[in-house]
Amino acid sequence: MAGGIQHNPRTPLLPATFSGSSDNNVVYSDNKKKGTQWTAVAHIITGVIGAGVLSLAWSIAQLGWIAGPLAILFCAAVTLFATTILCDCYKSPDSELGPTTNHSLIEAARFYFGKKWTWLCGLLQYVSFYGTGIAYVITSATSMREIQRSNCYHKGGEKADCGTGTSIFMLIFGIIQIVTSQIPNFHNMAWLSVVAALMSFCYSFIGLGLGFSKVIDNRDIKGSIVGVPTKSAAQKIWLVFQALGDIAFAYPYSIILLEIQDTLKSSPPENQTMKKASINAIVITTFFYLCCSCFGYAAFGNNTPGNLLTGFYEPFWLVDFANSCIVLHLVGGYQVYSQPVFAFVEKWATQKYPENRFVNKFYSIKLPVLPALQLNLFRLCFRTLYVISTTAIAMAFPYFNQVLGILGALNFWPMTIYFPVEMYIVQRKIGAWTRKWVLLEGFSMICLIVSVLGLIGSIEGIVSAKLAKM
């Protein structure tokens, strides 16, 4: 491929031990497949625990002490069931013997449904990547602002005027991403996944510790069975729907499950190992989510913030460190989610216009101290415009919980439920209107309703927040 552009369809937060082929298929040599149940657990937890954990306390606050934890358990159970049946779709037609191997969700969609469904699956995946980039701009800017505010309150006291917007911080984050997006093979840097994992665990544990500490200081468990009171029943319903979308954002990992499974040793069969890994990872993640969300709600009650770490200002150094971890995590995370989009568009442009110098010609630029930089004008323009677009949308809709809710709702049903269920039905040749078919399709419809409710509530939240500013 001209200029050394590589297509790497790897999805986010997986260690960079994979190799991309020249097309959408992923090639692994047998000697590289050394993964075990516990390496798969580590990959899943790394891929699941992220910015979504920060909104769970707010979600519990909207739902109350009974419905909130039950909603988290429901999403955990649904995700576990969907991933369990997806594990069996890794090899076809036999789930253990193959001989066809589907290395990713897109490959599985191509095998079971054909080319048109492959395009739909790919479109949903890339829309998810783009939306996550927007969410990361908002989250990073919020954390930058909180660092400034916590330092301000520490110096000036609780009555100090420390109010500030997030737009300037979004611009700063966008400029950083414009620069980092030009780093060649950024998505292949092994340290990126390690740093992202460490940072996500750091700020999540700090949030849990601060919430627990505040509950001890308060000597009281705040909150109620019905959650945060509202002025009207309609407003309560919208917030409940939005909370469901936020919880959905924190869980699904079906989009990366087959790629994690593709790292496992073939003995015992990959689907058996992956099912055990999914059970362990979901149990660990759910326990952690419940602790973070419940201690956060118990600490703040009706005043639980949308982003848990924005509710603490002391000890300021620990709050600053936690928010710095978020920013560092999301600087790399933004690129990991964006690189598959970059690779796809650049590969398409190279194949569409093989003789175009703007698309294919690389210029070597030598910088002091640093190694020579291979600059491509198309890559420079496209990646810069991509970052600008995500930053601009984030500045127009800087609503953390609502944006996470939309992303969660959009991903939850199609990527986590619909595709795995339909693939499983095709693989197992389950006849229409049989008992098993009705149960699977009924399960899918229930999850669709939850997704639609979450999407409606989150969109209403953005509209209401936008109108309130006018």
N, C-alpha and C positions, 0 to 999 in steps of 0.2 A: 504494500500500500504506500502511496506517495508520501514522502516526508516522515515516514515512520509512525503515522497515526495508527493506533491500535484500538480495536473495538473490544472493550472489556465489559461484558454485561453483568459483572458482579454487583450484587446488591449490597446495601450499606452495612458497615460494622463487622464484616467478616475479615479475618486476618488475610493479609495479602499473600497467600500461598497458592493462589490459583493462577492458571494461565488461560488467557483468552485465545480462541482461534480466530480465523479471519471472517467467520460468519457468526451467527447467533448461537451456534452450538459451542459447548465448552468442552475442552479436551483435557482429560486427566490421564496421566500415566499411572499404572497400577502401583508403582512403588511410592507414589505420593499419597495414596489413599491409606493413611495410617490412623485415621480418626477413631475415637472410642466413644462410648456412651458419655463419658465425662467431658471430653472435648466438645461434644455436641451440646451438652448442657451449658458449657461456658459460652459457646457461640450464641445460643438462644438467649441467655440472660443478657449478654452484651448487646444483642440486637433489640431486645424488648425494653430494658430499663433505660430510659432517656428523659427527655424534657416532659413527656407525658405524666411522669410521676408527680411533677410539681402542681398539677391541677387537680389531683385526686382528693385532697382535703376539701377543696371548694365544692367538688362534686358531692362528697358526703354531706356537706353542709346544706346543699339544696334538697337532698333526698331524705335526710334524717338518719337517726341511729339504727333503724331497722332496714329500711329500703336501700340505704347507701351501701353498707357491707354486702347485702344480698345481691345488689347490682354488680359489684366487683366479682363476687363468687359466680354469678351467672355468666359474666363475660369469660371468666376463667374456664368454666365447664364447657361453654360453647367452643372456645378456642381449642381446648384439649380434644374435644370430639372431632372437630373439623380437621385438626392437624393429624389426628390418628388415622382417619380414612385417607388423608392425602399421602401419608407415608406409604400406603399400599399402591399408590399410583406412580411411584418412582420407577418401578420396572413393569413392563407390559409384554404380553398379556398376563403372565404369571407374576404376582407381586414379589416373589422371591427368586425365581429362576430367569425371568425376563423372556426373550433375550434383549428386547429394546429397553434402553435406559433413558429416562427423561431427566436431564441435568438441571432443569429450572422449570418454573411454573409456566413460562412462555412455551418452552419445548413440549411440556405436557399438554398444554392447550392445543398446540399444533397437531400432536399425535392423536388426541382423542376427538377433536372437533373440526380440524381443518384450518385452512389459511385465514378465513374471515375471522374466526374466533381468536386466532393468534394476534391479528391486528387489534382486536378489541382488548384483549388481555394486555398487550404491549402499551396501548393507549392509556388504559387505566393505570398501569404501572408508572408510566412517565408523567402523567398528570399528578399522581401521588408524589413522585420525586419533586416536581415543581412546587406543589403545595407545601411540602415539608420544608423546602427552601424558604418560602415566605414565612412559615411558622418560626423557623430558626432565626430569621432576621428580627422578628418581633421579640422572641424570647431573649436573644442576645442583647438587644437594645434595652429591654427591661432590666436585665441584670447589670448592665453598665450604669444605668440610671440609679439602681439601688446601691451600688458601690459609692457613687457620688453622694447620695442622700444619707447613707449610714455614717459616712465621714462627717457630713455637715451636721447631723444631729449630735454626733459625739462631741464635736467642737462647740456647737452653739446651744445644745440642750434641746428638749422636746418642743419648745416653743419657737425654735428657729425657723425662718422661712427657707425651707429646703425644696420647695416644689420646682420641678423641672419637667420638660417634655422628653419624649423619646426620639423625636425626629433627627436631632443632631447625632445621636448614638447609632441610629439606623444608617445614616450617611457614612459614619466612620466604619461600621461593619461592612457596608457595601464596598467601600474603597479597599478594605482589606481583602474582600473576596475577589475583586477585580484583579488584584495582584496575584493572589494565590491560585486563581483559576488558570493562570498562564504557566504554572509550574508543570513541566512535562512529567507524565506518568505519576501524578500526585496520588492517584487511586491505588498504585502498586506499592506505596510506601508502607512497610510492615509496621512501623511504629505508630501509624495513624490509628489503627484499631486498638492498640495497647493504650495509647493516650486517651482515646475516647472512652474506653472501658473504665480506666482508672478515674477519670474526671467524673463520669456519671455516677460511679459508686461513691466518690467523695462527697459530691453535693447532695446526693440522696441520703447518705448516712448522717450528714450534718443537719439536714432538714429534719430527719427523724429525731436526732439527739436534741435539737433546739425545741421541737414540739414537746418531747418528753420532759425536758427541763422546765418549760413554761407551765406544764400541767402541775408539776411538783411545786413550783413557786406559787401558782394560783391556789393550791390546795383545794381544787375544785375541778370537776369534769363538766365542761360547758356543753351546750347543744341540747337538742330535744328529739323526740321521736319523729316529729313532722318536718324538722329542718327549719331553714330560715323563713320567718313569716314575710308575707308580701301584702301589698295593698289590695290585690284582687286574685281570684282563683285563676284567671287567665294568665296572669303574670307568673304565678306559681307553676302552672303547667309548662309554660315556655322554658322556665329555668330547669325544671325536671328533665325535659327533653334535651336541653343543652348539656346537662350533666351526664346523661347517657352517652352523648356523642363524645364527651371528654374521656369517659371511662373506656369507650371503644377504641379511642386513639392510643391508649396506653398498652393495649394487649396484642393485637394480631401480629403474627410473624409468618403467616403462611407464604407471604411473598418471597421469603428467603429459606423456607423449610427444605425444599428439594435441593437447594444448593448446599445447605449444611449437610444434608443426608449424603450428598455426593462426595463428601470428604471421608466417609466412614469405611472401615475395612469391610470386606464382603463376608467375613465369617466372624460371628454369626450373621445371618442375613441383615442387610441394612435397615429394612423396615422394622424388624424386631428391636434393633438397637435404638432406632430413632423414636419409636413409641415409648420406650423406657426413658429416654432422655427428655422427651416432651413432658412426661408425667412429672419427673423430678424438677425440671425447670419451671413448670407452671406452679407447682406447689411452693417452691422457693420464692418465685416472683410474687405470687398471691399473698403469701405471708408477709413479705416485705411491703407490698402495696397497702395491705390492711393496716400494718403498723404505722406507716407514714401518714396515711389519710386519716386514720382514727385519732392518732395523737395530735395531728394538726387541727382537726375539728374540736377535739377536747380542749385544746389550748385556746382557741379563738372563738369558738361557738358561732354565733350569728355574724361575727365580724371576720370570719375566715377569708383570707385574701385569695384571689384567683390564682396567683403564683405563691406557693407556700413560703418561699424565701423572702418575699417582699414584706412579710409581716414582722420580721425581726430586725432590730437595729443594734442590739448588744448581745454578746460582745462583738463590737464592730469589726474587729480583725477577723473573727471567725466567719461573720456574715460576708465580709469582703472576699475572704478566701473561697467560700462556697460559690459566690457569684462569679468569681474569676474562673473557677472550675467549669461553670456553665459556659462561659464565653469561650474558653479554650476548647471545650468539648464541641461546641457548635461551630466554631471556625473550621475545624476538621470535618465535622459531621455534614456541614453544608456542602463541602466539596465531595464527600463520599456519595451523597445523594445526587449531586449535580453531574458528576463525571459520567455516569451511564447515559445521561441525556446528551452531554457534549459528544461522547463517542458515537452515539447513534446518528446525530445530525451530521457530524463531520464525515462519518463513513458514507452516509447517503450522498452528501455533496461531492465527495471524491469519486464515487461511482457514477453519479449523474453528469459531472463535468470533469472528466479525466484529463482534458487538455487545458483547462482554465488555470492560468498562472495565479490568479487571486486566490483560488481554492487550494492549489497544490504546491505552489512554490514556497520554500522555506528560506529564510534569510538568517545567516549566522551573525549574532551580535556579541561581541566580546566586552564583558564588563570587568572592571578592576577587581582582582582577587577571585571573583566568582568564575565558574566555568562558562564557556560560550553558550549563549541562549539561542535556541532555534526558534525563530519567530515566523509565524504564518499569519498573513493578514486576515484571512477568513476566520481563523480560530480566534484571533485577537478581537475582531469586531463582534462575532457571534457570542462569544463568552462574555464580553463586556456588556452587550445589550441584554443578555440573559440575566446577569446580576443586577443590572439597572432596573429591569422589569420587575424582578422579585422584590427589590428594595422599594420601588415606587408603589407597588400594590400594598406592601406592608405599611408604608407611611400613610396610605389612604385608608387602610383598615387595621389600625394598631390594637386589635382586640384579642388578647391572648386566649382566653377561654373559648370564645366564639369560633376563632379560626381553628383551634385544635378540635373543637366539636364537629366542624364541617369536614375536616380531614378524616377524623375517626369514622364518621357516618359514611363517607364516600368509600372508604377502604373496607369497612367491616363486612358488609354483605357480599359485594361482588368478589373481592379477592380472598377473603377468609372463609366464606360460606359457600357461595354459589359455585365457583369453579371446582373446589374440592368435592362437593356433593355430586355435581354432574359428572365429573371425571370418574368418581367411584361407581356411579350407576352404570356408566358405559363399560368400565372395566369388568365389573361383576355381572354384566348383562342382566340387570334387574328389570323385569318387565313392568310396563306401565300399569298402574292401579293395583299392583300387588301390595300386600301389607307393608313390606320393606320400602317399596317405592313411595307409598303414601306417607310413611313416617319420615323418610328423608326429605321429601318435598314439603311436608308440613313444617319440619324443623327449619328448612330454608325460608319459608314464607314468614314464620315468626321472627326470624332474624332480619328479614327484609323490613318488616314493620318497625322493629326497633331502630334500624338504620334510618328509615324515612322520618321517624319521629325525632331522632337526634339531629338529622339534617334540617328539618323544619325549625326546630327550636334554636339551633345555632344561627341559621339565616335570620330568623326573627330577632335574635340578640344583636346581630351586627346592624340590622336596619334600625332597631331601637336606639342603639348606641350612637349611630350616625346621625339620626334625627335629633337626638338630645343635644348634639354639639352645634346644631344649626340655629 
